[in-house]
Amino acid sequence: MPTYITCERVFAEIAIRVCIMPTSADEVWAALAWGAVSSVGLLVGAIAGSFSRMPHHAIAMGMSVSAGLLLAAVSLKVAADAIRIAGPVAAALSLLLGAAVFSASNALLARFGAAHRKRCGDCIQQPAESQQPGSGVAIALGNALDAVPEAMVLGIALRDPVVPLALVIAFSVGNFPVALSSTAGMRAAGRSYAYIFLLWSAIAIGAAVAIAAGYVGFGSLSEAWPPRLQAFGAGALLAMTAETMIPEAFHNSPRFSGLLAAFGFGLLLLVDATTR
């Protein structure tokens, strides 16, 4: 047998054993802690967006870097691992399904006022509740929707014997401009501080709990499911980046936004290389 096939088989066996190991209380608390770290960017961004008036130009720059970080996380860590374990066909189909589910959910929410839920208010203003009743709930659900694929991906990735620090950093840093921009748009639409803080606190706590729950739940699945679910989450992350982050990153933004996205991509390369 060629060495390549042998290594792949050994890698798959290790992944299977890790996924079916019983989960202890300490592991659950550790997963919850890592989930909290990955969600802290949401709270920091919400606070910054509430008490500062950053111009769209600056928010777009941060969104460009974050888009590069998430694209690197998906392509280098999540999708690559899924392809290695599940195979290219199963991983590709799961990835497309994840993207389709996210896009369909996002399109449904758009009908209720969440189409521009990450707009900071300078380019396209979020609708106020008086203008479009129910838009606040739609925006809240839209922001919660963005956290679902991250929770799924990280819940599975934490089953790896080595904590995926690159993913944790990418999600935590990437969440900052997302919450910052959305909060700025909420303030421009007249939503209260209480609404903003309760919303982002609920999303951050819910994301951390979902990561811990995913860590426990995915451990009881058969060996075929975790890599497919990982690819599903990767597809949803790609759709989320393309539909909610990149449009704002390149709308009335600096001409070097592509360079900033490449900077974020390269930054995760360095982080991954130094945390292995």
Secondary structure, DSSP 4 states (H G I P E B T S, - for coil): --HHHHHHHHHHHHHHHHHHSPPPHHHHHHHHHHHHHHHHHHHHHHHHHHH----HHHHHHHHHHHHHHHHHIIIIIIHHHHHHHH-HHHHHHHHHHHHHHHHHHHHHHIIIIITTTT--SSSSPPPPTTTSTTHHHHHHHHHHHHHHHHHHHHHHHTTSSS--HHHHHHHHHHHHHHHHHHHHHHHHTT--HHHHHHHHHHHHHHHHHHHHHHHHHHHTS-TTHHHHHHHHHHHHHHHHIIIIIHHHHTSS--TTHHHHHHHHHHHHHHHHHHH-
